[in-house]
Amino acid sequence: MADDAVTASWAHGPCTWSILVHGGAGDVAAERVPLHVAGCERAAAAGAAVLQAGGSALDAVQRAVEVLEDDPCFNAGTGACLNADGAIELDASIMDGSTLRAGGVCALAPFKNPIAIARRVMDASRHVLLAGEGAARFAQEQGFARADPSSMITDLARARLAAAQAKRATEGWAGGTVGAVARDAGGRVAAATSTGGMVNKLAGRVGDSPIVGAGTYADDATAACSTTGHGEAMIRVCLAKTASDATRTAGAEHAARASLAMMHARTGGTGGAILAARDGSLGLARTTRTMSWAAVTDDGSRASGA
């Protein structure tokens, strides 16, 4: 598959443990790029600390995404974009490659760390995905507190909604979805993804991020993947599963490139993907102008970019 649509990619070879995070594919203004890269670096470092201490890939990706959710630069948790009603609705999912267990929440009312609630869905329920008020009720029953919406809505999110509504359009977020993939020293992989979705989306719209196989996927036999970009397109091609499966015959970077090129060719959709393969190698690609990212591996190497 030709990958003319791919605008950038990156790879790192096999590692005992490794983690790679993204801060969303899109078109971040030049003056904000350093903020987004720095946020990804902090998240990757937090996840790497879990792995360095012998922790699991699952715990590492959750911790990394929590850091990104707490950073108002990104469209996840605090700082998430607003729907057409001016409200926050959050989507998140997490998956364990060793067991194929997964958990997700979608169209969730404001809670500080939706990825932690997704993890609880995986660990404490018999389900994979909970939505709307049912997800909120489950979260509260599990001890999570609803957040005051005003504590999570930023001035930038309000400005973006006003701009989108002035043009009567639904727009993607320039900072985008956040996500993390990792491989731990035990050979297990995991992925996690969190988002506020699209600016001025219809209330109740759900994108790829909470959907296993579309926005998040992990399998120890292949790879862990987190995606970002046009959610509807990613759902239609099951991008995260497609990219993970592609590592059976290709490296992580090539798998990301080929999968994004296929999505663009079939749907016109754009975005990015990050992968942690079963051997700890890492790869990413994007078809957008920017996608902030950062990686840490057990050999001490650190890399980041946009």
C-alpha positions as CSV (number, residue, x, y, z in Angstrom):
1,M,0.0,0.0,0.0
2,A,1.5,3.4,-1.0
3,D,2.1,5.7,1.9
4,D,2.3,9.0,0.2
5,A,-0.2,10.4,2.7
6,V,2.2,9.8,5.6
7,T,3.9,13.1,6.7
8,A,6.2,11.7,9.4
9,S,7.2,8.6,11.2
10,W,9.7,7.3,13.8
11,A,11.0,4.0,15.1
12,H,13.1,2.4,17.9
13,G,14.5,-1.1,17.9
14,P,13.7,-4.0,20.3
15,C,13.8,-3.3,24.1
16,T,13.3,-5.1,27.4
17,W,10.8,-2.5,28.3
18,S,9.5,0.6,26.4
19,I,6.8,3.2,26.4
20,L,5.6,5.6,23.8
21,V,2.9,8.3,24.2
22,H,1.1,10.7,21.9
23,G,-0.7,14.0,22.5
24,G,-2.9,13.9,19.4
25,A,-2.6,14.2,15.7
26,G,-3.7,17.5,14.2
27,D,-2.4,21.0,13.4
28,V,-1.0,22.5,16.6
29,A,0.0,26.2,16.4
30,A,3.8,26.6,16.3
31,E,3.9,28.5,19.5
32,R,2.1,25.7,21.4
33,V,4.1,22.8,20.0
34,P,6.8,23.0,22.8
35,L,4.0,22.8,25.4
36,H,2.6,19.7,23.8
37,V,6.0,18.0,23.5
38,A,6.9,18.8,27.1
39,G,3.5,17.3,28.3
40,C,4.2,14.1,26.4
41,E,7.7,13.9,27.9
42,R,6.3,14.2,31.4
43,A,3.8,11.5,30.7
44,A,6.3,9.1,29.1
45,A,8.6,9.7,32.1
46,A,5.8,8.8,34.5
47,G,5.0,5.6,32.7
48,A,8.7,4.7,32.4
49,A,9.0,5.0,36.2
50,V,6.4,2.3,36.6
51,L,8.2,0.0,34.1
52,Q,11.7,0.7,35.6
53,A,10.3,-0.3,39.0
54,G,9.1,-3.6,37.6
55,G,5.5,-2.6,37.1
56,S,3.2,-3.8,34.4
57,A,2.7,-2.3,30.9
58,L,-1.0,-1.9,31.9
59,D,-0.2,0.2,34.9
60,A,2.4,2.2,32.9
61,V,0.0,3.2,30.2
62,Q,-2.7,4.2,32.6
63,R,-0.3,6.4,34.6
64,A,1.0,8.0,31.4
65,V,-2.5,8.8,30.2
66,E,-3.5,10.2,33.6
67,V,-0.7,12.7,33.3
68,L,-1.9,13.8,29.9
69,E,-5.5,14.0,31.1
70,D,-4.4,16.3,33.9
71,D,-2.6,18.6,31.5
72,P,-5.0,21.3,30.1
73,C,-3.0,21.4,26.9
74,F,-4.6,18.3,25.6
75,N,-8.1,17.3,24.5
76,A,-8.6,14.7,27.3
77,G,-9.8,15.1,30.9
78,T,-9.1,18.7,31.9
79,G,-9.0,20.8,28.8
80,A,-11.2,18.5,26.8
81,C,-13.2,20.1,23.9
82,L,-16.9,20.9,24.2
83,N,-19.8,19.5,22.4
84,A,-22.6,21.4,20.6
85,D,-24.3,22.0,23.9
86,G,-21.1,23.4,25.5
87,A,-20.6,20.4,27.6
88,I,-17.7,17.9,28.1
89,E,-18.3,14.3,27.1
90,L,-15.3,12.0,27.7
91,D,-14.2,8.8,26.0
92,A,-11.4,6.4,27.1
93,S,-10.3,2.8,26.9
94,I,-7.5,0.6,28.1
95,M,-6.5,-2.9,27.1
96,D,-4.2,-5.7,28.4
97,G,-2.4,-7.6,25.7
98,S,-1.7,-10.7,27.9
99,T,-5.4,-11.4,28.7
100,L,-7.2,-9.4,26.0
101,R,-9.2,-7.9,28.7
102,A,-10.3,-4.3,28.1
103,G,-12.4,-1.5,29.6
104,G,-13.9,1.7,28.3
105,V,-16.2,4.6,29.0
106,C,-17.9,6.9,26.5
107,A,-20.1,10.0,26.5
108,L,-19.0,10.3,30.1
109,A,-19.8,13.4,32.2
110,P,-16.9,15.3,33.6
111,F,-14.6,13.1,35.8
112,K,-10.9,14.1,36.3
113,N,-9.4,10.8,35.0
114,P,-11.7,8.8,32.7
115,I,-8.9,6.4,31.9
116,A,-8.9,5.3,35.6
117,I,-12.7,4.6,35.3
118,A,-12.1,2.6,32.1
119,R,-9.5,0.5,34.0
120,R,-12.1,-0.1,36.7
121,V,-14.7,-1.2,34.1
122,M,-12.1,-3.8,33.0
123,D,-11.2,-4.9,36.6
124,A,-14.5,-4.6,38.5
125,S,-17.3,-5.2,36.0
126,R,-18.3,-8.0,33.6
127,H,-18.4,-5.5,30.7
128,V,-16.0,-3.9,28.3
129,L,-17.8,-0.6,27.6
130,L,-20.1,1.6,29.6
131,A,-21.8,4.8,28.2
132,G,-23.3,8.0,29.4
133,E,-25.1,8.2,32.7
134,G,-24.7,4.4,33.2
135,A,-20.9,5.0,33.1
136,A,-21.2,7.9,35.4
137,R,-23.2,5.9,37.9
138,F,-20.7,3.1,37.8
139,A,-17.9,5.5,38.4
140,Q,-19.5,7.0,41.4
141,E,-20.4,3.6,42.8
142,Q,-16.7,2.8,42.5
143,G,-15.6,5.8,44.5
144,F,-14.8,8.3,41.7
145,A,-16.2,11.8,42.2
146,R,-17.9,13.8,39.5
147,A,-15.9,17.0,38.7
148,D,-17.3,20.5,38.6
149,P,-17.4,21.1,34.9
150,S,-16.0,24.6,35.4
151,S,-12.8,23.0,36.8
152,M,-12.2,21.1,33.6
153,I,-13.4,23.5,30.9
154,T,-10.6,25.9,29.7
155,D,-10.9,29.3,28.0
156,L,-9.2,27.7,25.0
157,A,-12.0,25.0,24.8
158,R,-14.7,27.8,25.0
159,A,-12.9,29.8,22.2
160,R,-12.7,26.7,20.0
161,L,-16.3,26.0,20.4
162,A,-17.3,29.5,19.6
163,A,-15.2,29.5,16.5
164,A,-16.6,26.2,15.3
165,Q,-20.2,27.3,15.9
166,A,-19.6,30.6,14.1
167,K,-18.7,28.5,11.1
168,R,-21.5,26.1,11.8
169,A,-19.0,23.2,11.6
170,T,-17.8,20.2,13.6
171,E,-14.1,20.4,13.9
172,G,-11.3,18.2,15.1
173,W,-9.1,19.3,17.9
174,A,-5.6,20.6,17.0
175,G,-4.1,18.9,20.1
176,G,-6.2,15.8,19.8
177,T,-6.7,12.6,21.7
178,V,-4.0,11.3,24.0
179,G,-2.7,7.7,24.3
180,A,0.1,5.4,25.4
181,V,1.5,2.0,24.5
182,A,4.1,0.0,26.4
183,R,5.9,-3.3,26.7
184,D,7.1,-4.4,30.1
185,A,10.0,-6.6,31.2
186,G,7.7,-9.6,31.3
187,G,6.9,-9.3,27.6
188,R,3.3,-7.9,28.1
189,V,2.0,-5.1,26.1
190,A,-0.8,-2.7,26.8
191,A,-2.5,0.4,25.3
192,A,-4.7,3.2,26.6
193,T,-6.4,6.1,24.9
194,S,-8.4,9.1,26.2
195,T,-10.2,12.0,24.5
196,G,-12.8,14.7,24.6
197,G,-13.7,14.0,21.0
198,M,-14.5,16.7,18.4
199,V,-15.3,20.3,18.9
200,N,-19.0,21.1,18.4
201,K,-19.8,17.4,18.1
202,L,-23.4,16.3,18.6
203,A,-24.2,15.3,22.2
204,G,-23.7,11.6,22.5
205,R,-21.2,11.3,19.6
206,V,-18.7,8.6,20.3
207,G,-15.4,8.3,18.3
208,D,-12.8,5.6,18.1
209,S,-11.0,6.2,21.4
210,P,-13.2,4.0,23.6
211,I,-13.7,1.3,21.0
212,V,-11.5,-1.8,21.2
213,G,-9.9,-2.4,17.8
214,A,-10.5,1.1,16.5
215,G,-8.8,3.5,18.9
216,T,-7.1,1.1,21.3
217,Y,-5.8,-2.5,20.9
218,A,-3.2,-4.7,22.6
219,D,-2.2,-8.3,22.1
220,D,1.0,-9.9,23.3
221,A,1.1,-11.9,20.1
222,T,1.4,-8.7,18.0
223,A,1.5,-5.2,19.5
224,A,-0.2,-2.5,21.4
225,C,-1.7,0.4,19.5
226,S,-3.3,3.8,20.3
227,T,-4.7,6.0,17.5
228,T,-5.6,9.7,17.1
229,G,-7.4,11.6,14.4
230,H,-10.6,11.2,12.5
231,G,-12.5,8.8,14.7
232,E,-15.2,7.9,12.3
233,A,-12.6,6.8,9.7
234,M,-10.7,4.8,12.3
235,I,-13.8,3.0,13.4
236,R,-14.6,2.1,9.8
237,V,-11.2,0.4,9.2
238,C,-10.6,-0.9,12.8
239,L,-7.3,1.0,12.7
240,A,-5.8,-0.1,16.0
241,K,-6.4,-3.8,15.4
242,T,-5.3,-3.4,11.7
243,A,-2.0,-1.8,12.7
244,S,-1.3,-4.3,15.5
245,D,-1.9,-7.2,13.2
246,A,0.4,-5.7,10.6
247,T,3.3,-6.2,13.0
248,R,3.1,-9.9,12.3
249,T,5.0,-9.3,9.1
250,A,6.4,-5.8,9.4
251,G,8.1,-3.5,11.9
252,A,6.1,-1.2,14.1
253,E,6.9,1.9,12.1
254,H,6.0,0.3,8.8
255,A,2.8,-1.1,10.3
256,A,1.7,2.3,11.4
257,R,2.6,3.9,8.1
258,A,0.8,1.2,6.0
259,S,-2.3,1.2,8.1
260,L,-2.7,5.0,8.1
261,A,-2.1,5.0,4.3
262,M,-4.8,2.4,3.9
263,M,-7.2,4.4,6.0
264,H,-6.5,7.5,4.0
265,A,-6.9,5.7,0.7
266,R,-10.2,4.1,1.7
267,T,-11.9,6.8,3.7
268,G,-9.9,10.1,3.3
269,G,-9.4,10.1,7.0
270,T,-6.2,11.4,8.6
271,G,-4.5,10.9,11.9
272,G,-1.7,9.1,13.7
273,A,-0.9,5.8,15.4
274,I,1.7,4.7,17.9
275,L,2.8,1.0,18.4
276,A,4.7,-1.0,20.9
277,A,5.5,-4.4,19.4
278,R,5.8,-7.7,21.2
279,D,9.7,-7.4,21.1
280,G,9.5,-3.9,22.7
281,S,10.3,-2.1,19.4
282,L,8.4,1.2,18.9
283,G,6.9,2.9,15.9
284,L,4.7,5.8,15.0
285,A,3.4,7.6,12.0
286,R,1.0,10.5,11.2
287,T,-0.8,11.9,8.2
288,T,-1.3,15.3,9.8
289,R,0.9,18.3,10.2
290,T,1.7,17.6,13.8
291,M,1.4,14.8,16.4
292,S,3.3,15.4,19.7
293,W,4.9,12.3,21.1
294,A,7.6,11.0,23.5
295,A,9.3,7.7,24.2
296,V,11.5,6.1,26.9
297,T,13.2,2.7,26.7
298,D,15.1,0.6,29.2
299,D,18.5,1.4,27.5
300,G,18.1,4.9,28.7
301,S,17.2,6.5,25.4
302,R,14.6,9.2,25.4
303,A,13.1,10.8,22.3
304,S,10.3,13.2,21.5
305,G,8.9,15.3,18.8
306,A,5.8,16.7,17.0
